[in-house]
Amino acid sequence: MNLELLILFIILTVLNVIVGAIKSIVTIKGGKLAAATLNAVAYAINTLAVFYTADEELDLLSKIIIVAITNFVGVYIVKFVEEKKTKDKLWKIECTVASHISEAIEVLLTENKISHKSFEGVDDGINKCTIFSIYAKTREQSKRVKELLKNYEVKYFIVESQIL
């Protein structure tokens, strides 16, 4: 097996996967020019990778293993970097709870220093409820709010308010 060819194939396959994953993200989240440019680059690299995939000097099993490993690692790296670069956002979490548990939720939100507002909801004489608007500024706060509400079996919905 030609070592130089093997190294070139590995590099091209890694580039192909990483650029392809970034292309997918930019196509969805980016502008037209960036998406078109990345798409052109991705297909150029892909053409080279396919050319070397067809080369008979490298055995099929080696190619399969290289492609599988580089796809796993390449996509994992791109998604990891994407998550790290994602800015924290202000999330508004809305829920309606039975008034008999609202005080406990109010206390837990206050103890955890999570911004919130509450007001009495519908009172038909039988069912009283409290409506909470909870504001989470970080992923950690969002997770804490979800856990807190889950403990009380409270249904909620989340709205992205703005990038901080």
C-alpha positions as CSV (number, residue, x, y, z in Angstrom):
1,M,0.0,0.0,0.0
2,N,1.3,3.4,-1.0
3,L,1.7,5.4,2.3
4,E,1.7,8.8,0.5
5,L,-1.6,7.9,-1.2
6,L,-3.1,6.7,2.1
7,I,-2.1,10.0,3.8
8,L,-3.5,12.1,1.0
9,F,-6.8,10.1,1.0
10,I,-7.1,10.6,4.8
11,I,-6.5,14.3,4.5
12,L,-9.0,14.7,1.6
13,T,-11.6,12.7,3.4
14,V,-11.3,14.7,6.6
15,L,-11.5,17.9,4.6
16,N,-14.5,16.6,2.7
17,V,-16.4,15.8,5.9
18,I,-15.5,19.0,7.7
19,V,-16.3,21.3,4.8
20,G,-19.4,19.3,4.0
21,A,-20.7,19.6,7.6
22,I,-19.9,23.3,7.7
23,K,-21.6,23.7,4.3
24,S,-24.8,22.1,5.7
25,I,-24.8,24.5,8.7
26,V,-24.1,27.6,6.6
27,T,-26.8,26.6,4.0
28,I,-29.4,26.6,6.8
29,K,-28.1,29.5,9.0
30,G,-26.0,31.6,6.7
31,G,-26.4,33.9,3.7
32,K,-26.7,33.1,0.1
33,L,-23.1,34.0,-0.9
34,A,-21.5,32.1,2.0
35,A,-23.7,29.0,1.3
36,A,-22.9,29.1,-2.4
37,T,-19.2,29.5,-1.9
38,L,-19.0,26.7,0.7
39,N,-21.1,24.5,-1.6
40,A,-18.7,25.0,-4.5
41,V,-15.6,24.3,-2.3
42,A,-17.3,21.2,-0.8
43,Y,-18.1,19.7,-4.1
44,A,-14.6,20.4,-5.4
45,I,-13.1,18.6,-2.4
46,N,-15.7,15.9,-2.7
47,T,-14.7,15.3,-6.4
48,L,-11.1,14.8,-5.3
49,A,-12.1,12.5,-2.5
50,V,-14.2,10.4,-4.9
51,F,-11.3,10.2,-7.4
52,Y,-9.0,8.8,-4.7
53,T,-11.8,6.5,-3.4
54,A,-11.9,4.9,-6.8
55,D,-8.1,4.4,-6.8
56,E,-7.3,0.7,-6.8
57,E,-4.0,1.1,-4.9
58,L,-5.9,1.4,-1.6
59,D,-7.9,-1.6,-0.5
60,L,-11.6,-1.4,0.0
61,L,-11.6,-2.2,3.7
62,S,-9.0,0.5,4.5
63,K,-11.2,3.1,2.6
64,I,-14.3,2.0,4.5
65,I,-12.6,2.3,7.8
66,I,-11.1,5.7,7.0
67,V,-14.4,7.1,5.7
68,A,-16.3,5.9,8.7
69,I,-13.8,7.2,11.2
70,T,-13.3,10.6,9.5
71,N,-17.0,11.1,9.1
72,F,-17.6,10.4,12.8
73,V,-14.7,12.6,14.0
74,G,-15.2,15.3,11.4
75,V,-18.9,15.9,12.1
76,Y,-18.4,15.6,15.9
77,I,-15.7,18.3,15.8
78,V,-17.8,20.6,13.6
79,K,-20.9,20.2,15.9
80,F,-18.7,20.7,19.0
81,V,-17.3,23.9,17.7
82,E,-20.7,25.1,16.6
83,E,-22.1,24.5,20.2
84,K,-19.1,26.3,21.7
85,K,-19.6,29.3,19.4
86,T,-23.3,29.6,19.9
87,K,-24.0,32.7,21.9
88,D,-26.2,32.5,25.0
89,K,-29.7,33.6,24.3
90,L,-32.5,34.9,26.5
91,W,-35.1,32.3,26.7
92,K,-38.6,33.0,27.9
93,I,-40.3,30.0,29.5
94,E,-44.0,30.3,30.1
95,C,-46.0,27.9,32.2
96,T,-49.4,27.8,34.0
97,V,-49.5,26.1,37.3
98,A,-52.1,25.2,39.9
99,S,-52.0,27.9,42.6
100,H,-51.3,25.4,45.3
101,I,-47.8,24.7,43.9
102,S,-47.1,28.2,42.7
103,E,-45.5,29.3,46.0
104,A,-43.0,26.5,45.9
105,I,-42.0,27.3,42.4
106,E,-41.7,31.0,43.2
107,V,-39.4,30.1,46.1
108,L,-37.2,27.8,44.0
109,L,-36.9,30.4,41.2
110,T,-35.9,33.1,43.6
111,E,-33.4,30.8,45.5
112,N,-31.8,29.9,42.1
113,K,-31.7,33.6,41.1
114,I,-33.7,33.0,38.0
115,S,-35.6,36.1,36.8
116,H,-39.4,35.6,36.6
117,K,-42.7,37.3,36.8
118,S,-46.0,35.7,38.0
119,F,-49.6,36.7,38.1
120,E,-52.8,35.1,39.0
121,G,-54.6,33.4,36.2
122,V,-58.1,32.2,35.5
123,D,-60.3,31.8,38.6
124,D,-63.6,30.2,37.8
125,G,-64.3,29.7,41.5
126,I,-62.9,26.2,41.4
127,N,-59.6,26.3,39.6
128,K,-57.1,28.9,40.4
129,C,-53.8,29.1,38.6
130,T,-50.6,31.2,38.4
131,I,-49.0,32.1,35.2
132,F,-45.2,32.3,35.2
133,S,-42.9,34.1,32.7
134,I,-39.4,32.8,33.5
135,Y,-36.3,34.3,31.9
136,A,-33.2,32.1,31.5
137,K,-30.0,33.8,30.3
138,T,-27.8,30.7,30.0
139,R,-28.1,27.1,29.1
140,E,-27.5,26.1,32.7
141,Q,-30.4,28.3,33.9
142,S,-32.6,26.8,31.2
143,K,-31.7,23.3,32.4
144,R,-32.4,24.2,36.0
145,V,-35.8,25.6,35.1
146,K,-36.7,22.5,33.1
147,E,-35.7,20.3,36.0
148,L,-37.6,22.3,38.5
149,L,-40.8,22.3,36.4
150,K,-40.4,18.6,35.6
151,N,-40.3,17.9,39.3
152,Y,-43.8,19.4,39.6
153,E,-45.0,17.9,36.4
154,V,-45.6,21.4,34.9
155,K,-46.0,21.8,31.2
156,Y,-44.3,24.7,29.6
157,F,-43.2,26.3,26.4
158,I,-40.1,28.1,25.5
159,V,-39.6,31.1,23.2
160,E,-36.2,32.4,22.1
161,S,-36.3,36.1,22.9
162,Q,-32.9,37.5,21.8
163,I,-29.2,36.9,21.6
164,L,-27.4,38.3,24.6
